[in-house]
Amino acid sequence: MQWKHGARRAYSPRSLVEQTIDSDRFVTLVTPLLKSKDMQGLIALCRRNWTDEQIVGVLTSGHRDARKVAALALSLVGSRSSLPALTRALKDPDPMVNQMVEHALWSIWFRLGTPEANHQLARGTQAIERKDLDHAVGHFSRAVELCPDFAEAYNQRAIVMYLTERFERSVDDCRCAVRYNPDHFGAWAGLGHSLAYLGRIDEAITAYNHALHINPHLDCVRELRDELIKQRDE
């Protein structure tokens, strides 16, 4: 998923920050690249024409398609500075915008480590895909060693711990993930899953509530939370 070109324009850093993107023009420039699936062209277009701050500004546009495209663009070129606005955009009433914003957040979270830590994280997720969970843990642990505040490395290791029913260790890694990234709704949900398996119902409900406060579109998490409340109160 990436973008293409338009007339090249020269901006000073000051004018780049001050200029607001026209939503209709933004969508018009990006759409041909989306249709052709030219992701490298999309990245080049964004970096040539707009700053992250300008693209972030489109997330509050009244133009639904522009919000979707902005989220997609940030999934490709966004940085840590994009995260607060994307997190706020999780509350967008449009389900498709929410999905695109979720994707953007996950994409950025995966590249917040050092280059080598990011590489280890990628190798770990590949190991999960081929069901080689021991090697996955090794890669995630190495990522944590290389970058001790890399929230996504803890979160991915927590997933493996959950899959292998090492729930206490999954809880520990989820807590590390949300310590370094308090808005990581995935880690909060994962924390709730493991706590529920351990029978720590009130703590699980609290973790699920954190996830839902950040991302109210997590319907499956809401159902699990409500079921736990029902069980607790019976």
C-alpha positions in Angstrom: 0.0 0.0 0.0 1.9 3.1 -1.2 1.7 6.3 -3.3 2.8 8.2 -6.4 3.6 11.6 -7.7 2.1 14.9 -8.6 4.0 18.1 -9.4 7.0 18.4 -7.2 6.7 21.3 -4.9 9.4 22.9 -2.8 8.6 23.7 0.8 10.6 25.1 3.6 10.3 23.2 6.9 8.3 26.1 8.3 5.8 26.2 5.4 5.4 22.4 5.5 4.3 22.4 9.1 1.9 25.3 8.6 0.2 24.1 5.4 -3.0 22.1 5.8 -3.6 19.3 3.3 -6.7 19.7 1.1 -8.6 16.4 1.7 -10.0 16.1 -1.8 -6.6 16.7 -3.5 -5.0 14.3 -1.1 -7.4 11.5 -2.0 -7.1 12.4 -5.8 -3.3 12.1 -5.7 -3.2 8.9 -3.7 -6.0 6.9 -5.4 -4.2 5.9 -8.6 -1.4 4.4 -6.5 -3.8 2.5 -4.3 -5.5 1.1 -7.3 -2.2 -0.1 -8.8 -1.0 -1.3 -5.4 2.2 0.8 -5.9 3.2 1.0 -2.2 6.7 2.3 -2.9 5.2 5.0 -5.1 2.8 5.9 -2.2 5.7 6.2 0.3 7.6 8.4 -2.2 4.6 10.6 -2.8 4.0 11.2 0.9 7.6 11.9 1.8 7.9 14.3 -1.1 4.8 16.3 -0.5 3.8 16.1 3.2 5.1 15.8 6.7 3.8 13.3 9.2 2.2 16.2 11.0 0.2 17.2 7.9 -1.0 13.7 7.3 -2.0 13.3 10.9 -4.1 16.4 10.5 -6.3 14.6 7.9 -7.3 12.1 10.5 -9.8 14.6 11.9 -11.1 15.6 8.4 -14.8 15.3 7.7 -13.9 13.5 4.5 -14.2 9.8 5.3 -12.0 8.5 2.4 -9.3 11.1 3.3 -9.3 9.7 6.9 -8.8 6.2 5.6 -6.1 7.2 3.2 -4.3 9.2 5.9 -4.3 6.1 8.2 -2.9 4.0 5.4 -0.2 6.6 4.6 0.8 6.7 8.3 1.1 2.9 8.4 3.8 3.3 5.8 5.6 6.6 6.8 4.3 7.3 10.3 6.6 7.6 13.3 6.4 7.7 17.1 5.1 11.2 16.8 2.0 10.0 14.9 0.9 7.7 17.6 -1.2 10.0 19.9 -3.3 11.2 17.0 -3.8 7.7 15.6 -4.8 6.5 19.1 -7.4 9.2 19.3 -8.6 8.2 15.9 -9.4 4.7 17.1 -12.7 6.2 18.4 -13.6 7.2 14.8 -17.3 6.1 14.3 -16.6 4.6 10.9 -15.6 0.9 11.2 -13.4 1.0 8.1 -11.5 4.1 9.4 -11.0 2.3 12.7 -9.6 -0.8 10.9 -7.2 1.3 8.9 -6.1 3.2 12.1 -5.5 -0.1 13.9 -3.4 -1.3 11.0 -1.4 1.9 11.1 -0.7 1.6 14.9 0.4 -2.0 14.6 2.7 -1.1 11.7 4.4 1.7 13.6 4.6 -0.3 16.8 6.6 -3.0 14.9 9.2 -0.5 13.8 9.8 1.4 17.1 12.9 -0.6 18.1 16.5 -0.3 16.9 17.1 -1.6 13.4 18.5 -4.9 14.7 15.7 -5.2 17.3 13.1 -4.7 14.5 14.9 -7.4 12.5 14.7 -9.8 15.4 11.0 -9.0 15.9 10.3 -9.7 12.2 12.1 -13.0 12.4 10.2 -13.9 15.5 6.8 -13.3 13.8 7.9 -15.4 10.9 8.8 -18.2 13.3 5.3 -17.9 14.8 3.8 -18.2 11.3 5.6 -21.5 10.8 4.7 -22.6 14.3 8.3 -22.6 15.5 7.5 -21.1 18.9 10.8 -21.8 20.6 12.7 -19.9 18.0 10.1 -17.2 18.1 10.7 -16.7 21.8 14.5 -16.6 21.1 14.1 -13.8 18.6 11.7 -11.8 20.8 14.0 -12.1 23.8 16.9 -11.0 21.6 14.9 -8.0 20.5 14.2 -7.1 24.2 17.9 -7.4 25.0 18.8 -5.1 22.1 16.0 -2.6 22.9 14.7 -2.9 26.5 11.8 -0.5 26.0 10.6 -2.2 22.8 6.9 -2.7 23.7 6.0 -4.8 20.7 8.8 -7.3 21.4 7.3 -7.9 24.9 3.8 -8.2 23.4 4.8 -10.7 20.8 6.6 -12.8 23.3 3.5 -12.6 25.5 1.5 -14.1 22.6 3.8 -17.1 22.4 3.7 -17.5 26.2 -0.1 -17.5 26.0 -0.1 -20.0 23.1 2.1 -22.4 25.1 -0.1 -21.9 28.2 2.6 -20.1 30.2 0.1 -17.6 31.4 2.1 -16.1 34.3 4.9 -15.3 31.9 2.5 -13.9 29.4 1.1 -11.6 32.1 4.6 -10.4 32.9 5.4 -9.6 29.3 2.0 -7.9 28.7 2.7 -5.7 31.7 6.1 -4.8 30.3 4.4 -4.0 26.9 1.9 -1.6 28.5 4.5 0.0 30.7 6.4 1.1 27.6 3.3 1.7 25.5 0.3 2.4 27.7 -2.0 2.7 24.6 -1.2 -0.8 23.4 -4.8 -2.1 23.3 -3.6 -5.5 22.0 -1.3 -6.0 25.0 -4.1 -4.9 27.4 -6.4 -7.4 25.8 -3.8 -10.1 25.9 -3.2 -9.4 29.6 -7.0 -9.9 30.1 -6.9 -13.2 28.3 -4.1 -14.6 30.5 -5.5 -13.3 33.7 -8.8 -14.8 32.9 -7.2 -18.2 32.4 -5.5 -17.8 35.7 -8.8 -17.2 37.4 -8.0 -13.6 38.3 -11.3 -12.3 37.1 -11.4 -8.8 38.5 -7.9 -8.1 37.1 -8.9 -9.5 33.8 -12.0 -7.3 33.6 -9.8 -4.3 34.5 -7.4 -5.1 31.7 -10.2 -5.6 29.2 -11.6 -2.2 30.2 -8.3 -0.6 29.5 -8.3 -2.1 26.0 -11.8 -1.0 25.4 -11.2 2.5 26.7 -8.4 2.9 24.1 -10.2 1.1 21.3 -14.0 0.9 21.7 -14.3 -1.1 18.5 -12.9 -4.3 20.0 -16.2 -6.2 20.0 -14.7 -9.6 20.9 -13.0 -8.1 23.9 -16.2 -6.5 25.0 -18.0 -9.8 24.7 -15.3 -11.5 26.8 -15.4 -8.7 29.4 -19.2 -8.9 29.7 -19.1 -12.7 30.1 -16.6 -12.4 32.9 -18.7 -9.8 34.6 -21.7 -12.1 34.3 -19.8 -15.1 35.7 -18.5 -13.0 38.6 -21.8 -11.6 39.5 -23.8 -14.8 39.4 
